[in-house]
């Protein structure tokens, strides 16, 4: 088994601050071009201060890198695996320069975003293009496409849901009515319409609904009961006048409080416990549940699930096979200029 023509793998992620003084500069990087004033960024920055002024994403990505490298080694593939970030050190450009200096010319980029939308797919491709141009094209990055609808991803999510459901069920009793809320990061309606690229059944929300339905089906088979479920959103930001995907997970819990005994939140839009999970679900949603008298359990993210790690390496191997001309690109593709993953960035988000 080989990754040729790739001689290295870059885990491409969002990045996050490591200390309080980095939070505001990081937030400015993450929202550049969106016209969000510093006052709003300072407000959101307080979420990080609840956790010592740092994001858990860097440590989680380092651990995921080790798992991916270990799975590559297990398959007899000996290539370095490195980290590059869009919004904080090491930036894509920094990692690209080091790879070029080490003699790498073609690198597989594995993004930590599972779904397809402008910010979770095409923007990664555009930023990789900028990193390439910044070193005069000495390194070429080919990006793995979205992978959320893979059976291995669905099975990993289902295992997490089953464990959380059973834990909550043990606390509230066999007959208590429960609700399963799948959660993902909200995006503006305009960005949702442009994802996919633009076809209704390929949009960001439709992708999540299919994954949620598949996860719920597998969980039902394992649990022997069919959880009542729906898709909700978290982490809305930007101007309140711009419509984003709804309902918010907190709003939805408040609406059905009194009709159910407890709720399981399943963060299918996130592969690891970074800030949107620690703050939006483990802090804010947990407090909402307490305020509404709901028992609460959050399902685990999948970054340490062995089958999920296998999936990531499967996709790297597939990418290499396509690059060698031995296979056709899996759908959805992620071409050099964004490909089929989504349309250009909406102007009203």
Secondary structure, DSSP 4 states (H G I P E B T S, - for coil): ---TT--EEEEEE----SSHHHHHHHHHHHTTTS---HHHHHHHHHHHHTTTT--THHHHHHHHHHHHHHHHHHTT---EEEEEESSSSSBHHHHHHHHHHTT--EEEEEES--S-SIIIIIHHHHHHHHHHHHTTTSSEEEE----TTSHHHHHHHHHHHHHHHHHHHHHH-TTS-EEEEEEEE--BHHHHHHBTTS-GGGSHHHHHHHHHHHHHHHHHHHHSS---EEEEEE---S-TTS-B---BHHHHHHHHBTTBSEEEEE-TT-SS--HIIIIIIIIIIHHHHHHTT-EEEEPPPSTT-HHHHHHHHHHHHHHHHHHTTSSPPPSSP--TT-TTSBPSPPS--
